[in-house]
Amino acid sequence: MKEALKKVDESNRPFTKINFYMMAGCVALIILGFLLMSGGGTDNPAEFNPEIFSTRRIIVGPLLAFLGFLLMAFAIIYTPGRKTGSGK
């Protein structure tokens, strides 16, 4: 026997559009952080490239990635205020 799929009421869904937009922004922030940390290598192992210790790679990139992960937790937990039908 096949049972018909029941449509879930919008008030019973765990995430709203706002949650998905916030999560997408966090993923973009994480990707940006990892891209800022990349690069700076050299093909010649005898050659030292001091660019690997730039502020962008050791401070800005990890900070953006960390903020992305931190804000992702908030985006998952966030519940927008529900409208109440007080009738006043």
C-alpha positions as a Markdown table, in Angstrom:
| # | Residue | x | y | z |
|---|---|---|---|---|
| 1 | Met | 0.0 | 0.0 | 0.0 |
| 2 | Lys | 1.2 | 3.4 | -0.9 |
| 3 | Glu | 0.6 | 6.2 | 1.5 |
| 4 | Ala | 0.3 | 9.7 | 0.1 |
| 5 | Leu | 3.0 | 12.2 | 1.2 |
| 6 | Lys | 1.6 | 14.8 | 3.6 |
| 7 | Lys | 2.5 | 18.4 | 3.0 |
| 8 | Val | 4.3 | 19.8 | 6.0 |
| 9 | Asp | 2.8 | 23.0 | 7.4 |
| 10 | Glu | 5.2 | 25.9 | 7.2 |
| 11 | Ser | 5.0 | 26.5 | 10.9 |
| 12 | Asn | 6.3 | 22.9 | 11.5 |
| 13 | Arg | 9.4 | 23.2 | 9.4 |
| 14 | Pro | 12.8 | 23.4 | 11.2 |
| 15 | Phe | 14.3 | 26.0 | 9.0 |
| 16 | Thr | 12.9 | 29.1 | 7.2 |
| 17 | Lys | 14.2 | 31.0 | 4.2 |
| 18 | Ile | 16.1 | 33.3 | 6.5 |
| 19 | Asn | 18.0 | 30.3 | 8.0 |
| 20 | Phe | 19.0 | 29.1 | 4.5 |
| 21 | Tyr | 20.2 | 32.6 | 3.5 |
| 22 | Met | 22.2 | 32.9 | 6.7 |
| 23 | Met | 23.8 | 29.4 | 6.2 |
| 24 | Ala | 24.6 | 30.3 | 2.5 |
| 25 | Gly | 26.3 | 33.4 | 3.7 |
| 26 | Cys | 28.3 | 31.5 | 6.3 |
| 27 | Val | 29.4 | 28.9 | 3.7 |
| 28 | Ala | 30.6 | 31.8 | 1.4 |
| 29 | Leu | 32.5 | 33.3 | 4.4 |
| 30 | Ile | 34.2 | 30.0 | 5.1 |
| 31 | Ile | 35.2 | 29.5 | 1.5 |
| 32 | Leu | 36.5 | 33.1 | 1.3 |
| 33 | Gly | 38.6 | 32.4 | 4.5 |
| 34 | Phe | 40.1 | 29.3 | 3.0 |
| 35 | Leu | 40.9 | 31.0 | -0.3 |
| 36 | Leu | 42.7 | 33.8 | 1.5 |
| 37 | Met | 44.8 | 31.2 | 3.3 |
| 38 | Ser | 45.8 | 29.4 | 0.1 |
| 39 | Gly | 48.9 | 30.0 | -2.1 |
| 40 | Gly | 52.3 | 31.3 | -1.2 |
| 41 | Gly | 54.1 | 28.0 | -2.0 |
| 42 | Thr | 57.3 | 27.5 | -4.0 |
| 43 | Asp | 58.4 | 24.9 | -6.5 |
| 44 | Asn | 62.0 | 25.0 | -5.4 |
| 45 | Pro | 62.3 | 23.5 | -1.8 |
| 46 | Ala | 65.7 | 25.3 | -1.4 |
| 47 | Glu | 64.0 | 28.6 | -1.8 |
| 48 | Phe | 62.2 | 30.2 | 1.1 |
| 49 | Asn | 59.1 | 32.3 | 0.4 |
| 50 | Pro | 58.4 | 34.7 | 3.3 |
| 51 | Glu | 55.0 | 35.4 | 1.7 |
| 52 | Ile | 53.6 | 32.4 | 3.7 |
| 53 | Phe | 53.7 | 34.5 | 6.8 |
| 54 | Ser | 51.7 | 37.4 | 5.4 |
| 55 | Thr | 48.9 | 38.9 | 7.6 |
| 56 | Arg | 46.3 | 37.8 | 5.0 |
| 57 | Arg | 47.3 | 34.2 | 5.4 |
| 58 | Ile | 47.8 | 33.9 | 9.1 |
| 59 | Ile | 45.3 | 36.3 | 10.5 |
| 60 | Val | 42.6 | 37.4 | 8.1 |
| 61 | Gly | 41.9 | 34.1 | 6.4 |
| 62 | Pro | 41.6 | 32.0 | 9.6 |
| 63 | Leu | 39.6 | 34.7 | 11.3 |
| 64 | Leu | 37.0 | 34.8 | 8.4 |
| 65 | Ala | 36.8 | 31.0 | 8.4 |
| 66 | Phe | 36.4 | 30.8 | 12.1 |
| 67 | Leu | 33.6 | 33.5 | 12.0 |
| 68 | Gly | 31.9 | 31.5 | 9.3 |
| 69 | Phe | 31.8 | 28.4 | 11.4 |
| 70 | Leu | 30.7 | 30.3 | 14.5 |
| 71 | Leu | 28.0 | 32.1 | 12.6 |
| 72 | Met | 26.9 | 28.9 | 11.0 |
| 73 | Ala | 25.9 | 27.6 | 14.5 |
| 74 | Phe | 23.9 | 30.7 | 15.1 |
| 75 | Ala | 22.2 | 30.4 | 11.6 |
| 76 | Ile | 21.2 | 26.8 | 12.5 |
| 77 | Ile | 19.8 | 27.7 | 15.9 |
| 78 | Tyr | 18.2 | 31.0 | 14.9 |
| 79 | Thr | 14.4 | 31.0 | 15.1 |
| 80 | Pro | 12.7 | 34.0 | 13.7 |
| 81 | Gly | 9.9 | 35.6 | 15.7 |
| 82 | Arg | 6.6 | 33.9 | 15.0 |
| 83 | Lys | 3.6 | 36.1 | 14.3 |
| 84 | Thr | 1.0 | 35.9 | 17.1 |
| 85 | Gly | -2.6 | 36.3 | 16.3 |
| 86 | Ser | -3.5 | 38.4 | 19.4 |
| 87 | Gly | -6.4 | 40.0 | 17.6 |
| 88 | Lys | -5.9 | 43.4 | 19.2 |
